[in-house]
Structure formats: structure tokens, C-alpha cells
Amino acid sequence: MSATKHSPCTIVIKLGTSSIVHEETHQPLLSTLSSVVETVVHLRKHGHKVVLVSSGAIGVGLKRMNVARKPKSLAGKQALAAIGQGRLIALYDELFGHLEQPIAQVLLTRGDISDRTRYLNAVNTLNELLSMGVVPIVNENDTISVSEIKFGDNDTLSAITSSMIHADYLFLLTDVDGLHTANPRKDPNAKQIEVVTSISAIRTQVSTTTLGSSLGTGGMETKIIAAEIATGAGVTTVITSSKRPENIFTIIEYHDSPKTSTPTVELSREESPIPLPRPPHTVFMPSLTPMRDLKAWTSHTLFPAGGVVIDAGAHRVLSRRESGGRLLAAGVIGVMGAFASGQAVRIVIRASDEKFADDISSAQPSRPASPRHLSVLGTLSRSSSSGNLNSPDVEVPSSQFSDEDVIEVGRGLAMYNYAQVSKVQGLNSSQLAQVLGYADSEYVVENITIRVPPRQKEAK
């Protein structure tokens, strides 16, 4: 195993169910698990901080209960997760214990980190464990998760975890050695893609629908979504095979080493640098302008409660970094759904505002759709701006906007509730206090992340 000589990194390693238990017998794959554990311990000995995101609780539960296949009911899956999680962490504790490496179990749901205080508590706990030399083993808390608060798969969870701790690398270990143009297990002409710089462009070049096991919840598509989240936060993301986890060393060394270029002075054969061999993997390059913590939290950990419809001019302004991700009431043309002050909202434009709806649709990741609520013109007092919007007293009448009429281009945090934003839409900021009776902020939405910028007009 190669020993990296570069500066210590913070590394998140995601191990899927297909790499932990056999798809048919559900027997733990001890050789793979042992290799991963040895790799993690060696990374720790070379100064790296490592978080392991591990699936497999349901798979281990199937083995313990001698159940042939994963149940369809939510309660059945939750029960098997409860049975398997304890045995899974005990297995990890035994394997790491032989190498005298302490571990910690961290179970999360999206609900745990959708609240800003709980999110920061989770961040602090993970960072403290890493500073203590402990390897946190993170998994979704399937026993209590329901669809509304599930990450959906551990690829997404690993990406959010890497964003939370500002990791340098996210390694998605799977049963293939990278992203391919087609399923390499079925198509002998499938070609591996080595470097991805544009995720929206790569979606049109690869087939992602056929990969994934019957035990897992993910596949290659979920890994591309995870890469989009992680790279947006500045994390270099790598897809590589779980069969050779020791390649993590050489992959880091390969990307951290200075790339050879044409020398200005001719060197002798003995002095010429020897280029490192490239281990098989696909690397997704990190964004040059990563999202700061609050924007990343807003964009990827929260389910939006509603939406704010903006005009094309506001869309163009928000796409510029100097806008600070803050929306003035003057750029608002409508409100969708019921939301309170402080809740996440979708930022949407009318499909007719820009002539690139097809481009946007192909560029957007697969995300849970928000309920189709329409614009509201009711009133709420200031004291109720953060109240319960699920109350039967809150009426959501129809209006001119539906989900079919708009395209999501970003997300942000509402500074006022849905009724208040509706009342001040299109107005100058100086009029907010007069209309609402107060003005805590001159902006109606802040911390906006625009994921789909306007298409630049072609030069003539």
C-alpha cells in the first residue's frame, strides 16, 4: 500500500450495501470490509481524518432474520434496519478493534439537520470526534425515517456529510471502477470517463439507469447527484471500486502530485520526473466558487416549504456573485405555497420568461418535488410569521402559477411569510414598513443559491 506524503486531508468514504453484504446470501463480505478498515486505519496513521458513511443495516438484518428479500412495507424495512444496525456497528467495532482504532456511531435523518441548531450540533460532534482521532461511522437512521425526512440514499448522505465537515475528498466506493458511458457489466463497448468538470454536460453522455443492486437504494444516478452536491461545496469527488480500497492512497497521491509539463531546460533521463500511473477511477472536479456553509445547508438539507416566483431581471441579478444571494421585493411576481419566515423556499421563474426550458430541465438534478400549492393573498400577523402553516385555518386558494408553469432555478431562506411576500411583491424596499407595519429586512429572501443561471445570449 502506497503511503501518501502530502498534507493531511479530511476524507469521507461511502461504502454501499452491495459492497458490505452479498446480494443473494446476505452474508457479510468480510474480505471487502477488512480491506476498507485497513485502508481507513492506514489513512489515519498518515495524518488524514476519515469519516466512513456505511449502508448495510437492512442487508445485515435480512441475514439475521433469514428473510429472502427486502420487504416492501416501510415498517418492515424499519424493523430490519433496527435489527441490522446494531450487528453492523458491532462488526465494524470488532474489525477496527483489532487495529486499536476507536469508532463512533452517528445516525442521522434529514430532519436532524433541517433545523439549523441541530445541524450545527451534528457538525460540532463530527469535528470533535475527528479531533479525538475517532472514525465516525455515519448511516441514515432508517428506523425512524419516513419519506419526508429521508435522504433517499447514502450517496446523498455522504455528500452532505462531506459538505458539513468541509472535506477535501469524497470517495464513493461501488462495484465498478468509475463512471462509464454505459453499464460495463452488460456493454463491452462501455468506456470509462476519467474526469468530469461539468455534471450537467455529463448527464447527456452516460447511461445511469441500469446500475445498482436489489439491496441498495442507489445506483450511478444517485452518485452523480451526490457528486453535484459535494463538488458544489468544494469537495473533490471520486467514484472507484470497493474491491481495491487501497487505491484511495494512490488516487490522492495522483491528484496531489504536480503534473509534469514541458520543461524549459532539458533534463537527463535520470532527472526526468516519472509520472504516476493513474489508478482506475472517475474524478469530479470541485467548484472553483464553492457555496459557503449556510447556502449549502439551505440548498441541500432542507425541503422547501413553498416557492417565490421571480422575473427574468431578478434571475439575472441573483446569478451574479455580487448580489449576495439576496432578493428584493421588486423582483417578485408571485408566491407559491404556504411558508413561514425562516423556512426554505424554491426560487422559480416562469417557463415563458426564458427560452431555454429544455436546457434547464436537462441540467437540473433529480430532487423531490414540492407540493403544488398556488399563490396566496391572505394575511398573517407578524407574530404568526413563523407559526404552524399546516393549520386548517390557513387557506391556500388557486392562482395563476402551478408547477407546470415554472422552473426551479435555486433555493433560499424566506425573511417573511408567504402572505407578507405576496403583499409586497413588486414594491420598492422602502415601502415594506408601510405595507407590513414593520421591516426586519429589506430583502424578502436571503442566502439564495442559483443553481441554474440564465443562458447567455449568443454574440452576433
C-alpha angles and dihedrals in degrees: 000000000000118000115222115228096192130104116292117272136199107239132189116198120194118200118191130216093254088060094049106044133023111260095229108025095032087219112152112257095232096177092057093043092049091051092050091048092049090049092051092049092049090049089052092050089056092055100263122137112227135195118188117208106197132187122188107094094119092043091053089046090055090056094048093051095038091236115160100214142010111276120242097222120090092227091053093051091046092050092050090047090054090051095045102041095067092048091045095053090044089055091051091046091053094048095045091041092063087061093042093243115144117222136190131208116230117182118188141177128192086250090061093060101031087083109074095220094050090045091055090046090054090048092050092048093050092047092048092051090050092049089052091056093251124140108227113214108206127196136159113264094241093171092073102021121113127185094268094059102030122114085217095227139008093251087071091042091053091050092051090046091053089050092048094056096034092241122194095215137023114196116196105197114201142153094273128059098240147320114319136190088243139000103298091203091063107022116058090193093060112126126208118239109220104188131024119193098161119041094188089056095046092056090070093051104050139056112227104165101088103053127092137071132261090247098049129071097215141062136173093301091060089050091055089050089049090050090052091054095045098043089047086060092049098261119139105230125206132189112201141146122287089211090076107031090161086076087079087081095052093042091055091044091048094053096040095049117095109258114238118246135180105295120231090216120047111246128206119249090256093052097046112109114246110230114233116246112250112242114219110272145110118243125201108205116229122248115268088220105040121192116258118242100267094048092048090050092050095045101046112020102047132073106222115244095207142328143264117214114216133187125247092259093056089047091056092047093049090051089066118086092224090065089075090219092281124137124209121212090243090072095052119099101168149354129232123199134348118295137159131226109281096026124120116257135187117246107218138175130204111265088230093056094075129032095223105078091131091052091051095046092054092046098051120093123235106270134163110274117235120235116277101252119158135218120300129208099182123117132242127186120243090253091058096050091104096034131119107295092184091071116122087234090069107088121200108198125190124267141167098285127078132163089263090059097053142052123215112235101167149333137245146160118275116232092194134029123264096264093049093049089049091053095052099038112135094012130123115257091244089066097057096088091048094050099038100030091239140034118209090172136013088221125074095203128022138181090040119176113199107206096173111047122196115273112254115242113251116252114246 
